[in-house]
Amino acid sequence: MCLTGCVRVLFFALWRAIFAALIALLLVRIDAYVEGHHSETLPGRAWRAYRERGRKGVRRGTPPDAGSAIETRGRPRP
């Protein structure tokens, strides 16, 4: 009895994981298709804007106020 219940739980857990992986693969393929075939058209730009709506870009380089940064060596400024 217990073995049947455990197998049933494992089967449904694996089924959901496999289904989620297939959906993720499908969405990646759709994203690659839209980016490859419609990158400069209006639907492509709309798709890119929708895809990047929650991302914040990584800022690289020296910040503009780096000269007034706190000294990290532990000694006060002269």
matplotlib code that plots the C-alpha trace (Angstrom):
import matplotlib.pyplot as plt

x = [0.0, 2.7, 4.8, 1.9, 1.3, 5.0, 5.2, 2.0, 3.5, 6.8, 5.0, 2.9, 5.9, 8.0, 5.2, 4.8, 8.6, 8.7, 5.7, 7.3, 10.6, 8.7, 6.9, 10.2, 11.8, 8.8, 9.0, 12.7, 12.1, 9.4, 11.7, 14.5, 12.1, 10.7, 14.2, 15.6, 12.8, 11.2, 13.9, 13.5, 9.7, 7.1, 6.1, 9.8, 10.3, 7.1, 8.3, 11.7, 10.0, 7.7, 10.5, 12.7, 10.0, 11.2, 15.0, 17.3, 20.4, 23.8, 25.8, 29.4, 32.4, 33.2, 30.2, 30.0, 30.6, 33.5, 35.8, 33.6, 33.5, 34.2, 37.8, 37.8, 41.2, 39.9, 41.9, 40.2, 40.8, 43.4]
y = [0.0, 2.5, 1.6, 2.3, 5.7, 6.6, 5.6, 7.6, 10.7, 10.3, 9.8, 13.0, 15.0, 13.9, 14.5, 18.1, 18.7, 17.2, 19.3, 22.5, 21.8, 21.2, 24.5, 26.3, 24.8, 25.9, 29.4, 29.6, 28.4, 31.0, 33.7, 32.7, 32.6, 36.0, 37.5, 35.8, 36.5, 39.6, 41.5, 44.9, 44.8, 46.2, 42.8, 42.1, 45.4, 44.9, 41.3, 42.6, 45.4, 42.9, 40.5, 43.1, 44.9, 43.9, 43.8, 46.5, 46.9, 46.2, 49.4, 48.9, 51.2, 53.9, 55.7, 59.5, 60.4, 58.1, 60.9, 61.5, 57.9, 56.8, 55.7, 52.0, 51.8, 52.9, 56.2, 59.6, 62.0, 64.6]
z = [0.0, 1.0, -2.1, -4.4, -2.8, -3.0, -6.7, -7.4, -5.7, -7.6, -10.9, -10.5, -9.3, -12.2, -14.7, -13.5, -13.7, -17.2, -18.3, -16.9, -18.7, -22.0, -21.6, -20.9, -24.0, -26.1, -24.8, -25.5, -29.1, -29.5, -28.2, -30.5, -33.5, -32.8, -32.3, -35.4, -37.9, -36.6, -34.7, -36.5, -37.2, -34.9, -33.4, -32.7, -31.0, -29.0, -28.0, -26.9, -24.8, -23.2, -22.5, -20.9, -18.9, -15.5, -16.0, -14.7, -16.6, -15.0, -14.7, -15.6, -15.1, -12.6, -11.1, -11.8, -8.1, -7.6, -6.5, -3.4, -2.4, 1.2, 1.8, 2.6, 4.2, 7.6, 7.8, 7.8, 5.0, 5.6]

ax = plt.figure().add_subplot(projection="3d")
ax.plot(x, y, z, "-o")
ax.set_aspect("equal")
plt.show()
